[in-house]
Amino acid sequence: MLIKKILSFSLLTLLALGCKTTSPEEKVIPPQKEIPQEFKSRYKDYKQTIEKLKEEAQVWEANLFYPELYQEALAREKDMDQAFEDMQEESLTRNAQKAIEILVDIIKTTKDNKDRIAFLKEVIEKELANKEANPQNYQDNASTYECIHTQYFKGSEHYRNKNMEGALEAFSAAYYACHKLLSSAQVKDEQEAIRLAAEKQLKELERVSALKVADNQGKIVKPKSWSGYDYLNDKNKQVELLTKVKREESASLNTAIQTVEDLLNQARQSWELAVAYNEDGQTQLAKEELFLSRQYSNTYAEYAILDVYLVKAHQRPIDTLWKIAKIYYKDPYSWPMIWIRNRALIKDPDLILPGWKIMQDPKDIVGLYTARYEIGYLRYKNGQYEEAQKTLLPLLEVPSSVPNWIPILSQEVLDKVNSKLKPKKPKKQKNLKA
């Protein structure tokens, strides 16, 4: 009996020991893999970069203006954390870079859009403030101002609700309405400036129309009175002219200039076109035609003359440019002006022949001094050094209204003349020995 009890106890002890050695608590856990240091460093760098970008996004409210993209970046960050725990290097890099890309993009977009909205608001608010100073402009453009008001408040509401796209659309609509007003005002200002310039050119055309002119062949164009005020106030004629231009399929009606009279006719026609284009709002074409009108009228005025003098034969004293200048200009020293005007006919200012028709320009002090310089230079080139010296010396001191190039060039030519007139030193003779 005792032996049975001992055997039973021994068996129970062995069973107990066997159970103890195989319990789950006593199982040996295999050692975990150690995370490489380089992998840890890369994860840490990604994490710090993302945290900084998240802070910047919150400062600029990018997380509020673009919440869906911001949440996507956070999800990518979470996937990156999981990849680190699972030691999946490729997944960690991919998710980290995508999170950074999204955050950088929404921050930049938010900054750019906020700057654009600030610019748009500044322009709009300035225009709304200006309407109080110019009530007439407000009355003329009431519907446009109403549109600006509506879109401005609509944009402000969208911005408060963090709807960036809606805010941009509304503020842009208000801005373009302002731009339309500003452009309209600028065009009106430009039209007014052109109108004043056209009136000034009208007076100039009336002046040159009253001039007596002659071409280089001596053909005289007698003055004819002309006024453009009727055309200036006749809108129907202006429309007819523009219709004619459109029919000709050309921006202008310029024709070939064959005579002096053509210059004046073209000056008038360009002026009429300038007025018509300006009334039609085509300010650039108006300015171009007005410029052409000035060019043509200025060229026409260069052919103006006082009178024509017929050189007579067998007259005492004989006719000279000196004598003609004394008759018309009361100053014989103004004869170079006559020579310059008639240079196609008079090759030598010291020789004029009977039967010649000599034209005289209106006296112009600048033209006079220019002509004297040209004569002095011509005499220097022809070897008439003493005559050139006498002609050029008075040009060293000229009135302030005369360009300074005349005395400068005159001095240069005089230096050359003086070098030619400088007497040569006689050669020393050698002593001959007896």
C-alpha positions as CSV (number, residue, x, y, z in Angstrom):
1,M,0.0,0.0,0.0
2,L,2.8,2.3,0.9
3,I,4.6,1.4,-2.3
4,K,1.5,2.3,-4.4
5,K,1.3,5.7,-2.7
6,I,5.0,6.4,-3.4
7,L,4.7,5.4,-7.0
8,S,1.6,7.6,-7.5
9,F,3.3,10.6,-5.9
10,S,6.4,10.1,-8.1
11,L,4.2,9.9,-11.2
12,L,2.3,13.1,-10.3
13,T,5.6,14.8,-9.7
14,L,6.9,13.9,-13.1
15,L,3.7,15.0,-14.7
16,A,3.9,18.3,-12.9
17,L,7.4,18.9,-14.0
18,G,6.6,18.1,-17.6
19,C,3.7,20.5,-17.6
20,K,5.9,23.3,-16.2
21,T,8.6,22.9,-18.8
22,T,6.1,23.1,-21.7
23,S,3.9,26.1,-20.5
24,P,3.6,29.1,-22.9
25,E,5.1,31.4,-20.3
26,E,8.3,29.4,-20.3
27,K,8.6,29.4,-24.2
28,V,11.9,31.0,-25.5
29,I,11.2,34.2,-27.7
30,P,13.6,34.5,-30.6
31,P,15.6,37.8,-30.6
32,Q,14.1,40.8,-32.7
33,K,16.0,42.2,-35.7
34,E,17.9,45.4,-34.9
35,I,16.9,48.5,-36.9
36,P,19.8,49.9,-38.9
37,Q,21.1,53.4,-37.8
38,E,20.9,54.8,-41.4
39,F,17.3,53.8,-41.7
40,K,16.5,55.5,-38.3
41,S,18.3,58.7,-39.4
42,R,16.4,58.8,-42.7
43,Y,13.1,58.4,-41.0
44,K,13.9,61.0,-38.4
45,D,14.8,63.5,-41.2
46,Y,11.6,62.9,-43.0
47,K,9.6,63.2,-39.8
48,Q,11.2,66.6,-38.9
49,T,10.7,68.0,-42.4
50,I,7.0,67.0,-42.4
51,E,6.4,68.5,-39.0
52,K,7.9,71.8,-40.1
53,L,5.8,71.9,-43.2
54,K,2.7,71.1,-41.2
55,E,3.4,74.0,-38.9
56,E,3.9,76.3,-41.9
57,A,0.7,75.1,-43.6
58,Q,-1.2,76.0,-40.4
59,V,0.4,79.4,-40.3
60,W,-0.8,80.1,-43.9
61,E,-4.1,78.4,-43.3
62,A,-3.3,76.0,-46.1
63,N,-4.9,73.2,-44.1
64,L,-8.2,75.1,-44.0
65,F,-8.2,76.3,-47.7
66,Y,-7.2,72.8,-49.0
67,P,-8.4,70.4,-46.3
68,E,-8.6,67.3,-48.6
69,L,-5.0,67.6,-49.7
70,Y,-3.8,68.3,-46.2
71,Q,-5.6,65.1,-44.9
72,E,-4.0,63.2,-47.7
73,A,-0.6,64.4,-46.6
74,L,-1.4,63.3,-43.0
75,A,-2.5,59.8,-44.3
76,R,0.8,59.5,-46.1
77,E,2.7,60.4,-43.0
78,K,0.8,57.7,-41.1
79,D,1.8,55.2,-43.8
80,M,5.4,56.3,-43.5
81,D,5.3,55.6,-39.7
82,Q,3.9,52.1,-40.3
83,A,6.6,51.4,-42.9
84,F,9.2,52.4,-40.4
85,E,7.8,49.9,-37.9
86,D,7.8,47.2,-40.6
87,M,11.2,48.3,-41.8
88,Q,10.0,48.7,-45.3
89,E,12.4,51.2,-46.7
90,E,10.9,51.6,-50.2
91,S,7.4,52.3,-48.7
92,L,8.8,54.7,-46.2
93,T,10.6,56.7,-48.8
94,R,7.6,56.8,-51.2
95,N,5.1,57.9,-48.6
96,A,7.4,60.5,-47.0
97,Q,8.2,62.1,-50.3
98,K,4.5,62.2,-51.3
99,A,3.5,63.8,-48.0
100,I,6.3,66.5,-48.4
101,E,5.3,67.1,-52.0
102,I,1.6,67.7,-51.1
103,L,2.4,70.0,-48.2
104,V,4.9,72.1,-50.2
105,D,2.4,72.4,-53.0
106,I,-0.6,73.6,-50.9
107,I,1.7,76.0,-49.0
108,K,2.9,77.6,-52.2
109,T,-0.5,77.7,-53.8
110,T,-2.0,79.3,-50.7
111,K,0.8,82.0,-50.6
112,D,0.4,82.8,-54.3
113,N,-3.4,83.0,-54.2
114,K,-3.3,85.2,-51.0
115,D,-0.9,87.6,-52.7
116,R,-3.1,87.7,-55.8
117,I,-6.2,88.3,-53.8
118,A,-4.4,91.1,-51.9
119,F,-3.5,92.8,-55.2
120,L,-7.0,92.4,-56.6
121,K,-8.6,93.8,-53.4
122,E,-6.2,96.8,-53.5
123,V,-7.2,97.8,-57.1
124,I,-10.9,97.2,-56.4
125,E,-11.0,99.2,-53.2
126,K,-9.1,102.1,-54.8
127,E,-11.6,102.2,-57.6
128,L,-14.5,102.1,-55.2
129,A,-13.0,104.9,-53.2
130,N,-12.5,107.0,-56.4
131,K,-16.1,106.9,-57.3
132,E,-16.9,109.3,-54.5
133,A,-14.5,111.8,-56.0
134,N,-16.0,111.5,-59.5
135,P,-19.8,111.1,-59.2
136,Q,-20.2,111.8,-62.9
137,N,-18.1,108.8,-63.8
138,Y,-20.2,106.7,-61.4
139,Q,-23.5,107.8,-63.0
140,D,-22.1,107.0,-66.5
141,N,-21.1,103.5,-65.4
142,A,-23.6,102.6,-62.6
143,S,-24.2,99.0,-63.8
144,T,-20.4,98.4,-63.9
145,Y,-20.0,99.7,-60.3
146,E,-22.9,97.6,-59.2
147,C,-21.1,94.5,-60.6
148,I,-17.9,95.5,-58.8
149,H,-19.7,95.8,-55.5
150,T,-21.5,92.5,-55.8
151,Q,-18.4,90.5,-56.8
152,Y,-16.3,92.2,-54.1
153,F,-18.6,91.2,-51.3
154,K,-19.1,87.7,-52.8
155,G,-15.3,87.2,-52.9
156,S,-15.0,88.4,-49.3
157,E,-17.6,85.9,-48.2
158,H,-15.9,83.0,-50.0
159,Y,-12.6,84.0,-48.4
160,R,-14.1,84.0,-44.9
161,N,-15.5,80.5,-45.6
162,K,-12.0,79.3,-46.7
163,N,-13.1,78.8,-50.3
164,M,-10.0,80.0,-52.2
165,E,-11.3,79.1,-55.7
166,G,-14.6,80.9,-55.2
167,A,-12.8,84.0,-53.7
168,L,-10.4,84.2,-56.6
169,E,-13.2,83.9,-59.2
170,A,-15.3,86.7,-57.6
171,F,-12.4,89.1,-56.9
172,S,-11.1,88.5,-60.5
173,A,-14.6,89.4,-61.9
174,A,-14.6,92.6,-59.9
175,Y,-11.0,93.4,-61.0
176,Y,-11.8,93.0,-64.7
177,A,-14.8,95.3,-64.3
178,C,-12.5,97.9,-62.7
179,H,-10.0,97.4,-65.5
180,K,-12.8,98.1,-68.0
181,L,-13.6,101.3,-66.2
182,L,-9.9,102.3,-66.0
183,S,-9.4,101.5,-69.7
184,S,-12.4,103.5,-70.6
185,A,-11.1,106.5,-68.6
186,Q,-7.7,106.2,-70.1
187,V,-9.1,106.1,-73.6
188,K,-11.2,109.2,-72.9
189,D,-8.1,111.0,-71.6
190,E,-6.2,109.9,-74.6
191,Q,-9.0,111.0,-76.9
192,E,-9.1,114.4,-75.3
193,A,-5.3,114.8,-75.7
194,I,-5.6,113.9,-79.4
195,R,-8.5,116.3,-79.8
196,L,-6.4,119.2,-78.5
197,A,-3.5,118.2,-80.7
198,A,-5.8,118.0,-83.7
199,E,-7.1,121.5,-83.0
200,K,-3.5,122.8,-82.8
201,Q,-2.7,121.0,-86.1
202,L,-5.8,122.5,-87.6
203,K,-4.5,126.0,-86.9
204,E,-1.1,125.1,-88.4
205,L,-2.8,123.8,-91.6
206,E,-4.7,127.1,-91.8
207,R,-1.4,129.0,-91.5
208,V,0.5,127.0,-94.1
209,S,-2.5,127.1,-96.5
210,A,-2.1,130.9,-96.5
211,L,1.6,130.7,-97.5
212,K,2.9,131.4,-101.0
213,V,5.1,128.5,-102.0
214,A,7.1,127.5,-105.0
215,D,8.7,124.2,-106.0
216,N,12.3,123.8,-107.1
217,Q,11.3,124.5,-110.7
218,G,9.9,127.9,-109.8
219,K,6.2,126.9,-110.1
220,I,4.3,129.1,-107.7
221,V,1.4,127.8,-105.6
222,K,-0.8,130.7,-104.6
223,P,-2.3,130.6,-101.1
224,K,-5.9,129.5,-100.7
225,S,-7.9,129.9,-97.5
226,W,-9.0,126.6,-95.9
227,S,-10.7,125.7,-92.6
228,G,-11.5,122.4,-91.1
229,Y,-13.9,123.5,-88.4
230,D,-16.9,122.4,-90.4
231,Y,-15.4,118.9,-90.7
232,L,-14.4,118.9,-87.1
233,N,-18.1,119.2,-86.0
234,D,-19.6,117.1,-88.7
235,K,-19.8,113.5,-87.5
236,N,-21.5,112.2,-90.7
237,K,-18.5,113.3,-92.8
238,Q,-16.2,111.5,-90.4
239,V,-18.2,108.3,-90.6
240,E,-18.2,108.6,-94.4
241,L,-14.4,108.9,-94.5
242,L,-14.0,105.8,-92.2
243,T,-16.3,103.9,-94.5
244,K,-14.3,104.9,-97.5
245,V,-11.1,103.7,-95.7
246,K,-12.7,100.4,-94.9
247,R,-13.8,100.0,-98.5
248,E,-10.3,100.6,-99.7
249,E,-9.1,98.0,-97.1
250,S,-6.4,100.3,-95.9
251,A,-5.7,102.1,-92.7
252,S,-4.9,105.3,-94.6
253,L,-5.5,107.0,-97.9
254,N,-2.0,108.2,-98.5
255,T,-1.1,108.7,-102.2
256,A,2.1,109.3,-104.0
257,I,3.5,112.8,-103.6
258,Q,4.3,114.3,-107.0
259,T,3.9,118.1,-106.5
260,V,4.2,120.6,-103.7
261,E,0.4,120.9,-103.6
262,D,0.2,117.1,-103.0
263,L,2.0,117.7,-99.7
264,L,-0.7,120.1,-98.4
265,N,-3.6,117.9,-99.7
266,Q,-2.1,114.9,-97.9
267,A,-1.6,116.9,-94.7
268,R,-5.3,117.9,-94.7
269,Q,-6.4,114.3,-95.5
270,S,-4.3,112.8,-92.8
271,W,-5.7,115.4,-90.3
272,E,-9.3,114.5,-91.3
273,L,-8.5,110.8,-90.8
274,A,-6.9,111.5,-87.4
275,V,-10.1,113.3,-86.3
276,A,-12.3,110.4,-87.5
277,Y,-10.2,107.7,-85.9
278,N,-10.2,109.6,-82.6
279,E,-13.9,109.9,-82.6
280,D,-14.2,106.2,-83.3
281,G,-11.9,105.3,-80.4
282,Q,-9.0,104.1,-82.5
283,T,-6.5,106.3,-80.8
284,Q,-3.4,104.6,-82.1
285,L,-4.4,105.1,-85.7
286,A,-5.4,108.7,-84.9
287,K,-2.0,109.5,-83.5
288,E,-0.3,108.0,-86.5
289,E,-2.3,110.0,-89.0
290,L,-1.8,113.2,-86.9
291,F,1.9,112.6,-87.0
292,L,1.8,112.2,-90.8
293,S,-0.2,115.4,-91.1
294,R,2.5,117.4,-89.2
295,Q,5.2,115.9,-91.3
296,Y,3.5,116.8,-94.6
297,S,2.6,120.4,-93.4
298,N,6.1,121.0,-92.1
299,T,7.6,119.9,-95.5
300,Y,5.1,122.0,-97.4
301,A,6.1,125.1,-95.3
302,E,9.7,124.6,-96.3
303,Y,8.7,125.6,-99.8
304,A,7.3,129.0,-98.7
305,I,8.7,132.1,-100.4
306,L,8.3,135.8,-100.0
307,D,8.4,136.5,-103.7
308,V,10.1,135.7,-107.0
309,Y,12.7,138.1,-108.4
310,L,13.4,138.2,-112.1
311,V,17.1,138.9,-112.9
312,K,17.2,141.7,-115.4
313,A,19.7,142.3,-118.2
314,H,21.6,145.6,-118.9
315,Q,20.8,147.0,-115.4
316,R,23.1,149.2,-113.4
317,P,24.0,148.3,-110.8
318,I,23.9,144.7,-112.0
319,D,21.7,142.2,-110.1
320,T,23.5,140.2,-107.4
321,L,22.4,138.1,-104.5
322,W,23.7,140.8,-102.3
323,K,21.4,143.4,-104.0
324,I,18.4,141.0,-103.9
325,A,18.9,140.3,-100.2
326,K,19.0,144.0,-99.5
327,I,15.7,144.5,-101.3
328,Y,13.8,141.7,-99.6
329,Y,15.5,141.3,-96.2
330,K,16.9,144.8,-95.7
331,D,20.1,143.0,-95.0
332,P,22.6,142.3,-97.8
333,Y,24.5,139.8,-95.6
334,S,21.4,137.5,-95.8
335,W,22.2,136.7,-99.4
336,P,23.3,133.0,-98.5
337,M,19.7,132.2,-97.7
338,I,18.7,133.1,-101.3
339,W,21.6,131.0,-102.6
340,I,20.6,128.0,-100.5
341,R,16.9,128.3,-101.6
342,N,17.9,128.4,-105.3
343,R,20.9,126.1,-105.3
344,A,19.3,123.9,-108.0
345,L,19.6,126.9,-110.3
346,I,22.5,128.9,-108.9
347,K,25.7,126.8,-109.0
348,D,28.0,129.7,-108.3
349,P,26.7,132.4,-105.9
350,D,28.8,135.0,-107.6
351,L,27.1,134.4,-111.0
352,I,23.4,134.9,-111.7
353,L,22.1,135.4,-115.2
354,P,19.4,137.5,-116.8
355,G,16.0,135.8,-117.0
356,W,16.5,133.7,-113.9
357,K,13.6,133.7,-111.4
358,I,15.1,133.9,-107.9
359,M,12.9,132.8,-105.0
360,Q,13.3,134.2,-101.5
361,D,12.4,132.3,-98.3
362,P,10.9,134.0,-95.3
363,K,13.9,135.1,-93.2
364,D,15.1,132.5,-90.8
365,I,18.1,133.3,-88.6
366,V,19.0,129.6,-88.2
367,G,18.7,129.0,-91.9
368,L,20.8,132.1,-92.6
369,Y,23.7,131.0,-90.4
370,T,23.5,127.5,-91.8
371,A,23.7,128.8,-95.3
372,R,26.7,131.0,-94.4
373,Y,28.5,128.0,-93.0
374,E,27.8,125.9,-96.2
375,I,29.1,128.7,-98.4
376,G,32.2,129.0,-96.3
377,Y,32.9,125.3,-96.4
378,L,32.2,125.3,-100.2
379,R,34.8,128.0,-100.7
380,Y,37.3,126.2,-98.6
381,K,36.8,123.0,-100.7
382,N,37.3,125.1,-103.9
383,G,40.5,126.5,-102.6
384,Q,39.2,130.0,-102.0
385,Y,40.8,130.2,-98.6
386,E,40.7,134.0,-98.0
387,E,37.0,134.2,-99.0
388,A,36.2,131.2,-96.8
389,Q,38.0,132.9,-93.9
390,K,35.9,136.1,-94.3
391,T,32.6,134.0,-94.5
392,L,33.3,131.8,-91.5
393,L,34.9,134.3,-89.0
394,P,31.5,135.9,-88.2
395,L,30.1,132.5,-87.3
396,L,32.3,132.0,-84.3
397,E,30.0,134.3,-82.3
398,V,26.3,133.5,-82.9
399,P,23.0,134.3,-81.0
400,S,21.8,131.8,-78.5
401,S,19.0,130.7,-80.8
402,V,21.5,129.3,-83.3
403,P,22.6,125.7,-82.8
404,N,26.1,125.4,-81.3
405,W,27.3,123.1,-84.0
406,I,27.6,126.0,-86.4
407,P,30.4,127.8,-84.5
408,I,32.1,124.5,-83.6
409,L,32.2,123.3,-87.3
410,S,33.1,126.8,-88.4
411,Q,36.2,126.8,-86.1
412,E,37.2,123.4,-87.4
413,V,37.1,124.6,-91.0
414,L,38.9,127.8,-90.1
415,D,41.7,125.9,-88.6
416,K,42.1,124.1,-91.9
417,V,41.9,127.3,-93.8
418,N,44.5,129.0,-91.6
419,S,46.9,126.1,-92.1
420,K,46.6,126.6,-95.8
421,L,47.1,130.4,-95.5
422,K,50.1,130.0,-93.2
423,P,53.2,131.4,-95.0
424,K,55.9,128.9,-95.7
425,K,59.3,129.6,-94.2
426,P,62.0,130.3,-96.8
427,K,64.7,127.7,-97.1
428,K,68.0,128.6,-95.7
429,Q,70.7,128.9,-98.4
430,K,73.9,127.2,-97.9
431,N,77.0,129.4,-97.7
432,L,79.1,128.7,-100.8
433,K,82.7,128.6,-100.2
434,A,84.8,130.7,-102.4
